[in-house]
């Protein structure tokens, strides 16, 4: 079915319409990014954005002014969901997106600076920056997927973050597409005027047993949830994931046929279809376009290392590890675990004790990364047989037959990707 965007949508303005200061800032940012790439210091998106914003603090607002913007925020799944939404919206026009996951204002600014011909801006946003970025970009839609503990040394307690969202999004003109199965997200979104509720599921519930509204104990009969103390409860969803089908508000079902694995990505696709519908893209069209996505910034990618197939999986926090464990091949498939504790990961690794590593019993496990000894202690307590190694090559050489599952947190994952590229 064809996409039918709503009338009155903005069309992208050429870069010539930017104020002179903004043009200068964009040019300087691109030069800084190019220098960074030449020096081998990464993509340059962050430093380019920082330089541009230093020259024009209002640049993000200027770049977003002629775009229909979607913001995507969550603890887990925002990079993949951003990619799925971007693919869906291409049915309605050109898209600019921060596809590499640079999700703070500098990275977002850098991404939008490359989208002068775009009609839609599909933007992943770090949870702590969502309210400020929403203020600068005047989004038409905001997707809120989940909230759970992450980077304990830097991030607020989850209820505080939900309260920040709730206060910051109150009165927003954006359509909020929110996960009705996550009480924290529901509470954050319920202050908004226009909310589309999605039954996207919630596998990790350890941060959602107390009511965010009154502090009472949450009751969870089946898939429902409610607070017996204040009456706060799960809203009736407009969209829902049912097995491998999306149910739309009219009760029609549409098949999901992703190349990306796991139930979490079925949930991401359901939320993405609900977002695309806000822009007039039919769910059938949106879901068909999502089928082309094979990997997202290296996630789920299978590579050859020393003649062996290694699948790269990212898990940054307890909720992410729980979802990732559902993807790995059954025992005795070999598993490599790599954990760092650099600034981008969070330096507090106490979250290791919240991960159910007992699920790895029966797998030959190889442990590496900056905090491999912390992880080794945790696995010892879990009764998991493991071997500490110094490199990916050593782990692959020692692994028994079968596809190797390599699971790593953020900077450890980036290191794995560099290792497999040689």
DAGIRA-V572394 format. One record per backbone hydrogen bond with DSSP energy under -0.5 kcal/mol. CO is the residue of the C=O (numbers start at 1). NH is the residue of the N-H. E is the energy in kcal/mol with one decimal. If there is no record, write none. Layout:
CO_NH_E, CO_NH_E
//
This chain:
6_9_-1.0, 14_17_-2.2, 15_18_-1.9, 19_23_-2.4, 20_24_-2.4, 21_25_-2.3, 22_26_-2.6, 23_27_-2.4, 24_28_-2.6, 25_29_-2.4, 26_30_-2.2, 27_31_-2.1, 28_32_-2.4, 29_33_-2.3, 30_34_-2.3, 31_35_-2.4, 32_36_-2.1, 33_37_-2.3, 34_38_-2.5, 35_39_-1.9, 36_41_-2.6, 37_40_-1.6, 44_48_-2.4, 45_49_-1.9, 46_50_-2.5, 47_51_-2.3, 48_52_-2.2, 49_53_-2.7, 50_54_-1.9, 51_55_-1.6, 52_56_-2.0, 56_59_-2.2, 58_62_-1.9, 59_63_-2.8, 60_64_-1.9, 61_65_-0.9, 64_67_-2.0, 67_69_-0.8, 68_121_-2.1, 69_140_-2.1, 69_141_-1.7, 70_123_-3.2, 71_143_-3.3, 72_125_-2.8, 73_145_-1.9, 77_81_-2.5, 78_82_-2.4, 79_83_-1.9, 80_84_-2.3, 81_85_-2.8, 82_86_-2.4, 83_87_-2.2, 84_88_-2.2, 85_89_-2.8, 86_90_-1.1, 88_91_-1.5, 89_92_-2.2, 89_93_-0.8, 94_119_-2.5, 94_120_-2.2, 96_122_-2.4, 97_99_-1.5, 98_101_-2.0, 101_103_-1.4, 103_126_-2.5, 104_108_-2.5, 105_109_-2.7, 106_110_-2.2, 107_111_-2.1, 108_112_-2.5, 109_113_-1.8, 110_114_-0.5, 111_114_-1.4, 112_115_-1.8, 115_118_-1.5, 119_68_-2.2, 120_96_-2.6, 120_122_-0.5, 121_70_-3.2, 121_123_-0.7, 122_98_-0.8, 122_124_-0.5, 123_72_-2.6, 126_129_-1.4, 126_130_-0.7, 127_130_-0.8, 129_133_-2.5, 130_134_-2.8, 131_135_-1.9, 132_136_-1.7, 133_137_-2.1, 134_138_-1.6, 140_175_-2.7, 141_71_-2.1, 142_144_-0.6, 142_177_-3.1, 143_73_-2.6, 143_145_-0.6, 144_179_-1.5, 146_75_-1.0, 151_154_-2.1, 151_155_-2.9, 157_160_-0.8, 157_161_-1.9, 158_162_-2.5, 159_163_-2.4, 160_164_-2.0, 161_165_-2.3, 162_166_-2.8, 163_167_-2.7, 164_168_-2.4, 165_169_-2.6, 166_170_-0.7, 169_172_-2.3, 172_193_-0.5, 174_176_-0.6, 175_142_-2.4, 175_177_-0.6, 176_178_-0.7, 176_196_-3.4, 177_144_-2.8, 178_180_-0.8, 178_198_-2.7, 179_182_-1.2, 181_183_-0.7, 182_186_-2.8, 183_187_-2.5, 184_188_-2.2, 185_189_-2.6, 186_190_-1.7, 188_191_-0.6, 189_192_-2.2, 191_171_-0.6, 193_195_-0.5, 194_176_-3.0, 195_197_-0.6, 196_178_-2.3, 197_238_-2.5, 197_239_-2.1, 198_180_-2.5, 198_181_-0.6, 198_200_-1.5, 199_241_-2.0, 203_205_-0.6, 205_208_-2.0, 209_218_-3.2, 211_215_-2.0, 216_211_-3.7, 217_228_-0.7, 219_226_-2.1, 220_222_-0.8, 221_224_-1.7, 225_234_-2.3, 226_219_-3.4, 226_228_-0.6, 227_231_-2.0, 232_227_-2.6, 235_237_-0.5, 239_199_-2.8, 240_242_-0.6, 240_247_-3.0, 242_245_-1.6, 244_256_-2.5, 245_242_-2.9, 245_247_-0.5, 246_248_-0.6, 246_254_-2.1, 247_240_-1.8, 248_251_-2.2, 252_248_-2.7, 254_246_-2.9, 255_257_-0.5, 262_266_-1.1, 263_267_-2.3, 264_268_-2.2, 265_269_-2.2, 266_270_-1.9, 267_271_-2.3, 268_272_-2.2, 269_273_-2.4, 270_274_-1.9, 271_275_-2.1, 272_276_-2.7, 273_277_-1.9, 274_278_-0.9, 275_278_-1.0, 275_279_-0.8, 276_279_-1.0, 276_281_-2.3, 277_280_-1.8, 280_4_-2.8, 280_282_-0.6, 282_286_-2.8, 283_287_-2.7, 284_288_-1.9, 285_289_-2.0, 286_290_-1.7, 287_291_-0.8, 288_291_-0.7, 289_292_-1.4, 290_293_-1.6, 292_294_-0.6, 293_259_-0.6, 296_299_-2.4, 298_301_-1.6, 299_296_-1.1, 301_312_-2.9, 303_305_-0.6, 303_310_-3.0, 305_308_-1.6, 308_305_-2.9, 308_310_-0.5, 309_404_-2.7, 310_303_-3.0, 311_313_-0.5, 311_406_-2.9, 312_300_-2.4, 313_408_-2.1, 317_321_-2.5, 318_322_-2.2, 319_323_-1.9, 320_324_-2.3, 321_325_-2.4, 322_326_-0.7, 323_326_-0.7, 324_327_-1.9, 324_328_-0.9, 330_333_-1.9, 334_405_-2.3, 335_366_-2.6, 336_407_-3.3, 337_368_-2.6, 338_409_-1.6, 339_371_-2.8, 342_345_-1.3, 342_346_-1.9, 347_349_-0.7, 349_352_-2.0, 350_353_-1.6, 351_354_-2.1, 352_355_-1.0, 355_357_-2.1, 356_359_-1.7, 357_360_-2.4, 358_361_-1.7, 360_363_-2.3, 363_365_-0.6, 364_335_-2.6, 365_387_-1.9, 366_337_-3.2, 367_389_-2.9, 368_339_-1.5, 369_372_-1.5, 371_375_-2.0, 372_376_-2.2, 373_377_-2.1, 374_378_-1.8, 375_379_-2.5, 376_380_-2.3, 377_381_-2.0, 378_382_-1.7, 379_383_-0.7, 379_384_-2.4, 380_383_-1.0, 385_365_-1.2, 387_367_-2.6, 391_395_-1.8, 392_396_-2.7, 393_397_-2.3, 394_398_-1.3, 395_399_-1.1, 396_399_-0.5, 404_311_-2.8, 404_406_-0.6, 405_336_-3.1, 405_407_-0.6, 406_313_-3.0, 407_338_-2.2, 408_315_-2.4, 409_413_-3.0, 410_414_-2.0, 411_415_-2.0, 412_416_-2.1, 413_417_-2.2, 414_418_-1.9, 415_419_-2.5, 416_420_-2.3, 417_421_-1.1, 418_422_-0.5, 419_422_-1.0
//
